[in-house]
Amino acid sequence: MSDIDFPDDLVQLERSAWEAAQRGELTAVQAGEVQAAITAFAEASGLDRYTVEMALKRLVRHPEPGA
């Protein structure tokens, strides 16, 4: 689904935030941590932060069947 090879810790961070949001428990601190991690990964990878964020959200929120 994504051509970006996300590290497991970034995927888990986004997954935890998404699950917290689903329960209505996402905090500003948790959301900020996710954004900081996305920004750091994008900068280190030489990718656009918005592209990274959208691909990560798609990966977490709409996983491929059997993934």
VOTOR-991753 format. One record per residue: z negated, y negated, x of N, C-alpha, C in turn; residue in one letter; residue number from 0. Coordinates in nm, 3 decimals. Layout:
       nzz       nyy       nxx      cazz      cayy      caxx       czz       cyy       cxx   residuo   num
         Z         Y         X         Z         Y         X         Z         Y         X         A   NUM
...
END
This chain:
       nzz       nyy       nxx      cazz      cayy      caxx       czz       cyy       cxx   residuo   num
     0.000     0.120     0.082     0.000     0.000     0.000     0.000    -0.125     0.086         M     0
    -0.073    -0.122     0.194    -0.083    -0.239     0.282    -0.035    -0.202     0.421         S     1
     0.038    -0.293     0.481     0.081    -0.273     0.619    -0.027    -0.314     0.717         D     2
    -0.135    -0.369     0.667    -0.245    -0.414     0.751    -0.343    -0.299     0.771         I     3
    -0.379    -0.274     0.895    -0.475    -0.168     0.927    -0.615    -0.230     0.931         D     4
    -0.681    -0.227     0.816    -0.814    -0.288     0.805    -0.919    -0.198     0.868         F     5
    -1.015    -0.258     0.939    -1.126    -0.177     0.989    -1.214    -0.132     0.872         P     6
    -1.274    -0.016     0.888    -1.356     0.041     0.780    -1.469    -0.051     0.739         D     7
    -1.530    -0.122     0.835    -1.643    -0.207     0.799    -1.600    -0.325     0.711         D     8
    -1.479    -0.376     0.731    -1.430    -0.485     0.647    -1.400    -0.434     0.506         L     9
    -1.341    -0.317     0.497    -1.313    -0.257     0.366    -1.444    -0.232     0.291         V    10
    -1.543    -0.180     0.360    -1.671    -0.152     0.296    -1.741    -0.280     0.251         Q    11
    -1.730    -0.385     0.332    -1.790    -0.514     0.296    -1.726    -0.568     0.168         L    12
    -1.595    -0.562     0.161    -1.525    -0.607     0.040    -1.558    -0.517    -0.079         E    13
    -1.564    -0.387    -0.056    -1.597    -0.293    -0.164    -1.737    -0.321    -0.220         R    14
    -1.832    -0.345    -0.133    -1.970    -0.375    -0.176    -1.974    -0.505    -0.257         S    15
    -1.900    -0.604    -0.212    -1.896    -0.732    -0.284    -1.830    -0.714    -0.420         A    16
    -1.723    -0.637    -0.426    -1.654    -0.613    -0.553    -1.745    -0.539    -0.650         W    17
    -1.817    -0.438    -0.601    -1.910    -0.364    -0.686    -2.022    -0.454    -0.736         E    18
    -2.073    -0.541    -0.649    -2.178    -0.635    -0.689    -2.124    -0.732    -0.795         A    19
    -2.002    -0.778    -0.778    -1.942    -0.869    -0.876    -1.926    -0.800    -1.010         A    20
    -1.888    -0.674    -1.009    -1.872    -0.597    -1.132    -2.004    -0.586    -1.208         Q    21
    -2.113    -0.579    -1.132    -2.246    -0.569    -1.194    -2.305    -0.707    -1.225         R    22
    -2.235    -0.814    -1.187    -2.286    -0.949    -1.207    -2.394    -0.986    -1.107         G    23
    -2.392    -0.922    -0.990    -2.497    -0.941    -0.890    -2.446    -0.999    -0.758         E    24
    -2.322    -1.043    -0.752    -2.268    -1.098    -0.629    -2.336    -1.231    -0.599         L    25
    -2.387    -1.244    -0.478    -2.452    -1.367    -0.438    -2.357    -1.453    -0.354         T    26
    -2.389    -1.580    -0.344    -2.310    -1.670    -0.261    -2.316    -1.627    -0.115         A    27
    -2.430    -1.577    -0.072    -2.445    -1.530     0.066    -2.351    -1.412     0.091         V    28
    -2.350    -1.316     0.001    -2.264    -1.199     0.017    -2.117    -1.239     0.016         Q    29
    -2.079    -1.327    -0.075    -1.941    -1.373    -0.081    -1.902    -1.447     0.047         A    30
    -1.995    -1.526     0.100    -1.970    -1.598     0.224    -1.952    -1.505     0.342         G    31
    -2.029    -1.397     0.344    -2.016    -1.298     0.451    -1.878    -1.232     0.448         E    32
    -1.830    -1.202     0.328    -1.698    -1.142     0.314    -1.591    -1.240     0.362         V    33
    -1.602    -1.365     0.319    -1.503    -1.465     0.360    -1.503    -1.485     0.511         Q    34
    -1.620    -1.489     0.571    -1.629    -1.505     0.716    -1.566    -1.387     0.789         A    35
    -1.589    -1.267     0.738    -1.532    -1.147     0.800    -1.380    -1.145     0.784         A    36
    -1.331    -1.186     0.669    -1.186    -1.192     0.647    -1.124    -1.293     0.742         I    37
    -1.185    -1.410     0.753    -1.133    -1.514     0.841    -1.132    -1.468     0.986         T    38
    -1.239    -1.406     1.031    -1.247    -1.357     1.169    -1.141    -1.251     1.195         A    39
    -1.123    -1.158     1.102    -1.022    -1.054     1.118    -0.882    -1.114     1.122         F    40
    -0.855    -1.209     1.033    -0.724    -1.273     1.028    -0.694    -1.345     1.159         A    41
    -0.791    -1.420     1.208    -0.773    -1.493     1.334    -0.750    -1.397     1.450         E    42
    -0.829    -1.291     1.457    -0.817    -1.194     1.566    -0.685    -1.118     1.560         A    43
    -0.632    -1.101     1.440    -0.508    -1.025     1.420    -0.384    -1.114     1.424         S    44
    -0.405    -1.246     1.423    -0.292    -1.338     1.420    -0.222    -1.341     1.285         G    45
    -0.297    -1.312     1.180    -0.241    -1.309     1.045    -0.295    -1.425     0.963         L    46
    -0.222    -1.457     0.858    -0.264    -1.560     0.764    -0.385    -1.510     0.685         D    47
    -0.488    -1.591     0.674    -0.611    -1.549     0.606    -0.585    -1.514     0.459         R    48
    -0.501    -1.590     0.394    -0.474    -1.563     0.252    -0.402    -1.429     0.234         Y    49
    -0.311    -1.398     0.324    -0.240    -1.270     0.319    -0.338    -1.156     0.340         T    50
    -0.428    -1.172     0.436    -0.530    -1.070     0.464    -0.620    -1.052     0.342         V    51
    -0.666    -1.161     0.286    -0.758    -1.153     0.172    -0.692    -1.083     0.053         E    52
    -0.569    -1.120     0.022    -0.503    -1.059    -0.094    -0.476    -0.911    -0.071         M    53
    -0.435    -0.873     0.050    -0.410    -0.732     0.079    -0.539    -0.651     0.073         A    54
    -0.647    -0.709     0.122    -0.776    -0.640     0.118    -0.824    -0.623    -0.025         L    55
    -0.814    -0.726    -0.105    -0.854    -0.715    -0.245    -0.770    -0.611    -0.319         K    56
    -0.640    -0.610    -0.293    -0.552    -0.512    -0.355    -0.592    -0.371    -0.315         R    57
    -0.622    -0.351    -0.187    -0.664    -0.220    -0.136    -0.791    -0.171    -0.205         L    58
    -0.888    -0.260    -0.221    -1.018    -0.224    -0.276    -1.013    -0.212    -0.429         V    59
    -0.947    -0.306    -0.492    -0.950    -0.310    -0.639    -0.845    -0.223    -0.706         R    60
    -0.738    -0.192    -0.634    -0.628    -0.113    -0.692    -0.583    -0.007    -0.591         H    61
    -0.673     0.085    -0.558    -0.638     0.187    -0.458    -0.525     0.277    -0.508         P    62
    -0.448     0.328    -0.411    -0.343     0.421    -0.447    -0.405     0.551    -0.498         E    63
    -0.340     0.616    -0.592    -0.392     0.745    -0.639    -0.407     0.843    -0.523         P    64
    -0.518     0.911    -0.520    -0.545     1.008    -0.415    -0.596     0.947    -0.286         G    65
    -0.616     0.815    -0.284    -0.663     0.749    -0.161    -0.813     0.752    -0.152         A    66
END
